[in-house]
């Protein structure tokens, strides 16, 4: 083992070389980011503006200013939480696992749903949860085009407000990504093999990604976004290191599918953490191909780097029925086993249970995420896509039931069920 230490230990001279690159005034990668932050007033001013934008009353005031119809829905949602209309966590546990059941709180599983494309879906979901005694998710993922949602009656503002009312975290997906035409040589399915190297963030797009992120951070308080490229992952680390309080989660599309790839990612998170040990990496979606042993080994790395509490492993329990995995795909039983020993996992539900999905005239499809709202409406698909979303909600509650029956707690929207 001593010989391995000699061979594998990173020497101080190697770390010095990295620091020299990072602080080199001629390093355009760093100087351009620093110039962007300076142009926007510096990290402290950026954070202050984001904090103001995120305040619930400010979000509601902006919705009122534009006459958004979503304001009435948010008022209804607020009244439901205040009236304690949602099922209490203790009552859910008693119903699903029996009275007096002691649960493992340390390994509590976060209930996660994707993708929340349209604000009105939250209201439909909340009504179903109240009627059926369901749990609302503790975490929501969004994949809708940012520019489109901004222009849709304040959809971005309304979702941000709803998350605070519910007591849930959420993630937005920025428009600056490989599918936006940034790679001029790639088109649709006829160029599919070109995507195998990563649709990516070519050339100067990581800086454009940072600029877009800071725009939504400062103007809407959006703190967490999806990250799909090693360059923008690095950009997220650097922005946080500079003092900007942004966070990101790594997408399943990054393809982290073995412990060595997890090591690489978490090593960078630790190297670029702040003096207090905090990192901008808040969530880590491993690839769908991972098994429980992969996650156990990944957790050993997470523990070794001191990131257990900070970096959540976001594990796909269900997937959209079309266009992403071979069906049937359902990892619920594996999750129940895994949660006995591994903390800080979220159970992500991207689709309904396969046996439900196969009965739908329009099963959930990952490609629907990228369809403009005008096309959804012109094709008459909005009701079908809402049904798909509510199928995911049902699958999430089936998972919640299975996890508590297995003796482990779950984390739903905190303002609804505590």
N, C-alpha and C positions, 0 to 999 in steps of 0.2 A: 504494500500500500504506500510506503514511503517513496518508492520509485515512481508510482503513479502521481503522487503529489508533486514530485520534481518535474515530471513530464507535462502535467496538465495545468499546474498553477499559472495564472496569468501574472507575468512580471510587472513590476511598477513601471518599467520603461514602456511597456505596451499601453498601460493606462495613461501614461504621460503623453504618448503619441495621440491617443484619442482626444484628450483634453486640449492638446495643441491644435488639432483640426477644428474643434468646436469653438475655440476662442480666436482663431485666425481671422483678422479683419478682412482678409481677401477671400474668405469663404462665402461665396455668394448665397449659398443655401441658407446660412445663418443670418447674414447681413440683410437679406431681403425680408426675412421674417421679423427681424428686429425693427426694420424700417416701418413695416406694416403696423406693428404694435405701437411704435412711437407716433405714427401718423394718427392713430386712434386715441392718443392721449396717455398711453402707458397702461400697464397692467392694473394699477389701482383704480384708475378712472374707468377702465373697461369693466372691471368687476362691479364697481359701484353702479354703473348704468344698467348692467344686467340684473343686479339685485332690485333696483327700482322697477324695471320692466316685469320682473317675476312676481311682484306683489299682487295678491289676488284682487284687491280693490282697484288697482291700476289697470289690470287686465279687463275687469268688468266695466270700468269707465270707458275704455277704448271701444269695447263692444257696443256700449250705449251710444257713443259718439257716432258710430257708423250705422246705427239702427239695426244691429244684427238680430235676426229672429232667434238666435241661439241664447240670447240673454234670458229669456223666459225659461228655457230648458235648464239653464244653470241654476236659476232661482229654485226651480222644482227640485233639482238634484240636491241642492244645499238644504232645503227643507226636509228632504227624506233622511239625510244623514243626521240632522239635528233632532228629528222626531224618532230616531233609532228604528227606522222602518226595515232595515236589513237584519238578517238573522245574526244573532250573537254567536261569537266563536264557540263559547261553551255549549250552546244549544246545538250547533252544527256537530261538534265532537260527540255529544251525547247521542244524537240521532244516528250518526254514522258508526261510532265505535263503542257506544255504551256509556252509561253513567259512571262517573268516577275514574275514567280512563286516564292514567298518567302518561303524558307524552314527552318525548325527547325534544326539549326546546332548543338545545344547542345546535342540533342539525336541522332546524326548521327549514322547510323547502318553500322558496318563493314561488307563488303562482303567477305565471307569465303567459300572455296572449299576444299573438301577432297574426295579421297586421290590422291595426285600427286605422282604417283608411279615412273614415268620415266621422265627424263629431256626432251626428245624430245616432250613430250606432251605439254610443255609450248610453244614451237614454233608453234605447230599446233593450240593451243588455241589463241596465239597472232595473227596468220594469220587470224583466224576466226573473232577475235575481230576487227581487222582493216577492214576487208571486210564488216562486218555487222554493224559497229558502236556500238560494244558492249563495256562494261566495263570489265577490268581485275580485278580479286579479289584483295583485299587489304591484304588477309591473306590466306596462303596455309598450309594444313596439309599433312604430309607424313607418310606412314605406311610401307614402303618397308624395308626389311631386310638391316641392316646397312653394314654388311660385304659384302653382294652381291653388293650393290650399289657402295661401295668403289672400287671394282674391275671392275666395268663396265664403262670403258673409263673416269673415273673421274666424275661419275654421282653426287656424293656428292659435289664435288667442283663446278660443273657446276650449280647445283641448288642454292647453296649458292651465286654464282655470279649473277645468274638471278634474285634472290630476291632483290639484291641491285640495279640492273639495273632498275627493275620494280618499286622499292620503295614499297616493300611489306614485311610483317613479315611472318615467317614460323616456323613450328614445326616438329621435327623429332621424330620417335618412336624407342627407343633403343631396342637392341636384348635381353637384360636381362629382361625377363618377364616370367610369368608363362607358356606360351606356348612353351618356349624353352626347356622344359624337366626338369625344376628345381624342379617341384613336380613329383617325380619318380613314384608316384602311379596313375598318370592320363595319359590317352592316348587320343584316339579320341572319337567319338560319343558314343562308348560303355561304356565310363566312364563319360558321360556328367553330371550326377548328382553330381559327385565329384567336379565339377566346381562351384556349387551353393554357396559354401563358399568362393569363390574367387580363381581364378587360382594363383594369388598372387606372392609374392616374399619371399618364405619360407627361414627360417634359416639365412644363411649369405648372401643371395642375395641382400638385400639393399646396403650392402657395395660394392658388385660387380657392382650393378647398378650405384653407385656413381663413381666408377673407370671408367666404360664405358663412363659415361656422361663426366667426366673430360677429357678423351681421345679425344672425338669428339669436346669438347669445345676448348681445347688447339690446336688441329691439324687442325680443320676445321672452328673454330669460331662459331660452333653450340651453340646457346645460349638458345634456348627453346626446351624442349622435352615434350612428352606426359607422363602423370603420372597416373597409374592405381591402386595403392596400398597405404593404409594408412602409411605403413612403409617407402615407398619411398617418399611419400608426406612429412613426417617428415624429411627424409634425405635432401630433397630439401630445407626445411626451415633452417635446421642446416647448410648446406653448405653456404647458402646466409648469414646467421648470422655470420659465420666465415669470411666473407669478399669476398667470391667468387661471381662474378656478373652473376650467372646463373639464369634462370627463367624456369618455367614449367606451363603447363596447365593440369587441371584435366580432365580425360576422362569421357565420358558418361558411360563407363563400371564400374566406381566407384559406380554408383547407388545413387548419391545424389538426392533424389526425393521428399524431403519435407523441409520446412523451418528449422526444427530442425537439419537436417543433414547439411544444409547450415550454420547454426549457429556454429556447431561443427567445421567445416572446416575453416570458416572465423575467428573464435575465435583463433584458432591456428596460423593462418596467422598474426593476430595482435600481439599475445603474442611473436612470434618469429621474428617480424619485427625489422629492425635496428633502431638506434636512430633517423634517419631522417624520420622514418615512412615507409620506403620502404619494400616491401616483394617480395619473389621469385614467389609467386602465381600471375601469369599474366592473366590466362584464366581459366574459370570454366564452364565445360560442365555439365549442369544438366541432369538428366535422361529424356528419351523420354516421360515418363508418366506425367511430370509436366504440369500444365496449367498456364494461365496468372496470376491467383491469387497467385499461388505458387511463381512465379517470382516476383510479386509485394511485397510479404512478405519477400522474400529473399533480395530484394533490400533495404527494411527497415533495415535489419541487416547489409547489406553492407554499407549503409550510416552511421549507428550508429558506426561502427568500422572505419570509415574514409577511406574506401577502394573503393569508387565509381570510382575514376579515374584510380585506379591501377588494379582492378580485373574485367576483361570483362566477362559478362555472354555470353557463346557461345551456342546458341540455334539451335538445329537441325530443319531446315525448311523442308528439304527432307531427306530421308534415302535410302540406297541401296534397290532395289526392292525385293531382296531375302535375307533370312537368318538372319534378325535382328528385323523387326517389321511386324505387320499385315498391309497389304496394302488395300486401298490407304492411304498414309501418306503424308500430306501436311499442314504445319502450317503457311503458308504465310499470310492468313487473320488475324490470331491471332497476328502475328508479327507486322503488320501494326497498329493494335489497341494498342499493348503494347508499341510500339516506340513513341506513342504520349506523354507518361509520364515517361518512364524509359530510362535513358541514358546508354551508354557504353554496348551495346549489339552487338554481331556479328550474322549474319544470315548464319548458316553453311549449306552447300549443299553437302550431302553425296550421293545423287542420283538425277536422272532426275525427272521431274514431272511424276506421276504415269501413266497418260494417254499416255505419250511418251514411258515410260519404257515397258509397256505391248505390245507395237508393235515390240519390239526388239527380234530377235532370241536368243540373249544372253543378257538378262537384267542384270543390275548391281547386284553384289553379294558381300557381305562383306567377304565371304570366299576367293574371288579372291585376296584380299590384302595379304594373306599369301602364295600365290602360287609362287614358285621360277620362275624367268624369263625363265629358260630353259624349264619348264613345260608349261608356257604360249605360248612360241614359238613352242614347239613340238605339242601342241594341236591346233595351228593356231588361238589363241585367242587374239593376240595383237591388231589387227584392231578392233575387237569387243569391247575390253576394252577401247581403245582410243575413240570409239564412245560413250561408257558409260560416259567417262570423259567429253566429249564435251556436252553430254546431261545435265550434272551437271552445266556446264558453262552456257548453255541456261537457265536452271532453275534459276541460280543465277541472270541472267539479267532480268528475269521475276520478280524476287523479287525486284531488284533495281527499276524497273519501278513502281511496286505497292507501294513501300515505298515513292518514290518521289511524286507520285500521291496523297499519303496520307499526304503530306506536311512535310515530314522529309527527311533530307539529308542522303546520303550514303557515305561510305569511300571505294573507289577502290584503286588500285595501284597508289600511289601518283605521280610517275614520268611519268606515262602514260597520265593522264587525267587532271592534274591541269593546 
